[in-house]
Amino acid sequence: MCDVKGSAFVPRRQRAHSDKASGGHQGRTAPDTDRGMPSGPAQSQLRLQVLRQHLDPPVAAVPAELDRLPCSVTEISQLTGQLLKGQVAIITGSGQGLGAAAAELFALHGAKIVVSDLDAQKAEQVADRIRSNGGEAHAISGDVTADDFPERLATGTVKQFGKIDILVNNAGFTWDGVIHRISKKQWDSILAVHITAPFRIIQAVAPYMREAAKKEIDSTDKAQPRTIINVSSTVGVHGNIGQANYSAAKAAVIGLTKTVAKEWGPFNVRCNAVTYGFIDTRLTQGKEAGKTIEVGGQKVTLGIPGGDMAAAAAAEMMIPLKRIGTPAEAAGAMLALASPLCAFVTGQSLEVTGGANM
Ligand SMILES: NC(=O)c1ccc[n+]([C@@H]2O[C@H](COP(=O)([O-])OP(=O)(O)OC[C@H]3O[C@@H](n4cnc5c(N)ncnc54)[C@H](O)[C@@H]3O)[C@@H](O)[C@H]2O)c1
């Protein structure tokens, strides 16, 4: 099970190797602390490598030897249950990263998934994976910022699965720059994808969430539970150098969330935000890897300069759990919020950070 005590994060076999790799802590990295925990940026970087090696494969392909990693994909996927049985969920940006992990996890809990992404091929791959694991999935690809997309997503979902119970607004990317250099296009693109698109998609699902609930209340006095999750970031709460556009958009997501919660609460539609810290996806990997996204015909390089070192340093200095999060762990928080376990939770912004920024 989830063993988050001390060095249990690195499997013992790996740890022996990591001790060797770091010179057995002979001066270059901090020695084990009195709690017996490996520490120092080098160790953190090593943990990150172990994570990458083992947690990148899709849920079904994770080797059993990983059972000693805390909250690994294996563990989370073994908690297969019925938390979302019969529900229909749209997840934007689910071709990879947090969205793909949520799509696979929600499917394991009985939801029918609309996998939506700018990258049609990746969306199809995730949908295929869900189907080959016995779930139901349908891909609707496109750019969430396109004028006609929100409507196409909502009507396409209802045509395929008959209803919409869960919406996760997750699609996004970063395009960093310091305030005095940020271009209008950089500003507009990031606000478009992170705040305007979620708002427009919420409007587009209104007939199937708010209006459907209204009809149920009129006829039976009771509306089915429905829920919206908007993905925010700690950057929206605390700001970040080089991310004026992203921090403004992610802060706005929290305001939008609380407003939807207030307006649609009477219709039994819950709306919460998840405020993620450092999660291991291409968004936080090294810019040097050269991963790009195309925005209005322009290639934007994703990631952060020296991503691995930044992740290791952040883990060491700012994160009490001493590591960055995995997409599966990020998805676990979404599942909890979407499930009946959180039936009385709405208008909240849940921080999923490993304890950073407490
Ligand atoms: N990784 C982190 O540490 C972190 C932290 C806080 C918040 N977030 C947020 O989590 C969300 C998911 O990010 P991730 O880390 O999984 O990144 P990712 O790059 O792995 O996945 C993001 C997905 O969104 C898709 N996408 C981007 N722009 C799109 C558009 N215009 N239309 C449709 N799809 C689009 C991409 O194609 C990609 O598949 C984002 O909103 C991001 O801001 C991530």
Ligand as a Chemical Component Dictionary entry (heavy atoms), coordinates in Angstrom:
data_LIG
# 
_chem_comp.id                   LIG 
_chem_comp.type                 NON-POLYMER 
_chem_comp.pdbx_formal_charge   0 
_chem_comp.three_letter_code    LIG 
# 
loop_
_chem_comp_atom.comp_id 
_chem_comp_atom.atom_id 
_chem_comp_atom.alt_atom_id 
_chem_comp_atom.type_symbol 
_chem_comp_atom.charge 
_chem_comp_atom.model_Cartn_x 
_chem_comp_atom.model_Cartn_y 
_chem_comp_atom.model_Cartn_z 
_chem_comp_atom.pdbx_ordinal 
LIG N1  N1  N 0  2.360  19.626 -14.625 1  
LIG C1  C1  C 0  2.235  20.482 -13.630 2  
LIG O1  O1  O 0  3.115  20.585 -12.762 3  
LIG C2  C2  C 0  1.017  21.364 -13.529 4  
LIG C3  C3  C 0  0.897  22.176 -12.390 5  
LIG C4  C4  C 0  -0.219 22.976 -12.268 6  
LIG C5  C5  C 0  -1.191 22.978 -13.236 7  
LIG N2  N2  N 1  -1.035 22.200 -14.361 8  
LIG C6  C6  C 0  -2.105 22.252 -15.350 9  
LIG O2  O2  O 0  -2.520 20.940 -15.656 10 
LIG C7  C7  C 0  -3.101 20.925 -16.944 11 
LIG C8  C8  C 0  -2.534 19.744 -17.734 12 
LIG O3  O3  O 0  -1.146 19.949 -17.940 13 
LIG P1  P1  P 0  -0.077 18.772 -18.013 14 
LIG O4  O4  O 0  0.941  19.066 -16.981 15 
LIG O5  O5  O -1 -0.746 17.464 -18.026 16 
LIG O6  O6  O 0  0.586  19.101 -19.414 17 
LIG P2  P2  P 0  0.748  18.203 -20.747 18 
LIG O7  O7  O 0  1.463  19.066 -21.692 19 
LIG O8  O8  O 0  1.326  16.886 -20.391 20 
LIG O9  O9  O 0  -0.751 17.953 -21.229 21 
LIG C9  C9  C 0  -1.577 19.021 -21.620 22 
LIG C10 C10 C 0  -2.462 18.565 -22.762 23 
LIG O10 O10 O 0  -3.310 19.676 -23.127 24 
LIG C11 C11 C 0  -3.389 19.718 -24.529 25 
LIG N3  N3  N 0  -3.680 21.077 -25.003 26 
LIG C12 C12 C 0  -2.901 22.168 -24.883 27 
LIG N4  N4  N 0  -3.485 23.214 -25.479 28 
LIG C13 C13 C 0  -4.667 22.770 -25.984 29 
LIG C14 C14 C 0  -5.704 23.362 -26.726 30 
LIG N5  N5  N 0  -5.657 24.651 -27.080 31 
LIG N6  N6  N 0  -6.773 22.611 -27.066 32 
LIG C15 C15 C 0  -6.836 21.303 -26.718 33 
LIG N7  N7  N 0  -5.871 20.683 -26.037 34 
LIG C16 C16 C 0  -4.795 21.400 -25.665 35 
LIG C17 C17 C 0  -2.027 19.273 -25.025 36 
LIG O11 O11 O 0  -2.077 18.812 -26.364 37 
LIG C18 C18 C 0  -1.676 18.193 -24.013 38 
LIG O12 O12 O 0  -2.062 16.923 -24.465 39 
LIG C19 C19 C 0  -2.817 22.282 -17.566 40 
LIG O13 O13 O 0  -3.961 23.085 -17.451 41 
LIG C20 C20 C 0  -1.705 22.825 -16.695 42 
LIG O14 O14 O 0  -1.663 24.224 -16.694 43 
LIG C21 C21 C 0  0.044  21.380 -14.510 44 
# 
loop_
_chem_comp_bond.comp_id 
_chem_comp_bond.atom_id_1 
_chem_comp_bond.atom_id_2 
_chem_comp_bond.value_order 
_chem_comp_bond.pdbx_ordinal 
LIG N1  C1  SING 1  
LIG C1  O1  DOUB 2  
LIG C1  C2  SING 3  
LIG C2  C3  SING 4  
LIG C2  C21 DOUB 5  
LIG C3  C4  DOUB 6  
LIG C4  C5  SING 7  
LIG C5  N2  DOUB 8  
LIG N2  C6  SING 9  
LIG N2  C21 SING 10 
LIG C6  O2  SING 11 
LIG C6  C20 SING 12 
LIG O2  C7  SING 13 
LIG C7  C8  SING 14 
LIG C7  C19 SING 15 
LIG C8  O3  SING 16 
LIG O3  P1  SING 17 
LIG P1  O4  DOUB 18 
LIG P1  O5  SING 19 
LIG P1  O6  SING 20 
LIG O6  P2  SING 21 
LIG P2  O7  DOUB 22 
LIG P2  O8  SING 23 
LIG P2  O9  SING 24 
LIG O9  C9  SING 25 
LIG C9  C10 SING 26 
LIG C10 O10 SING 27 
LIG C10 C18 SING 28 
LIG O10 C11 SING 29 
LIG C11 N3  SING 30 
LIG C11 C17 SING 31 
LIG N3  C12 SING 32 
LIG N3  C16 SING 33 
LIG C12 N4  DOUB 34 
LIG N4  C13 SING 35 
LIG C13 C14 SING 36 
LIG C13 C16 DOUB 37 
LIG C14 N5  SING 38 
LIG C14 N6  DOUB 39 
LIG N6  C15 SING 40 
LIG C15 N7  DOUB 41 
LIG N7  C16 SING 42 
LIG C17 O11 SING 43 
LIG C17 C18 SING 44 
LIG C18 O12 SING 45 
LIG C19 O13 SING 46 
LIG C19 C20 SING 47 
LIG C20 O14 SING 48 
# 
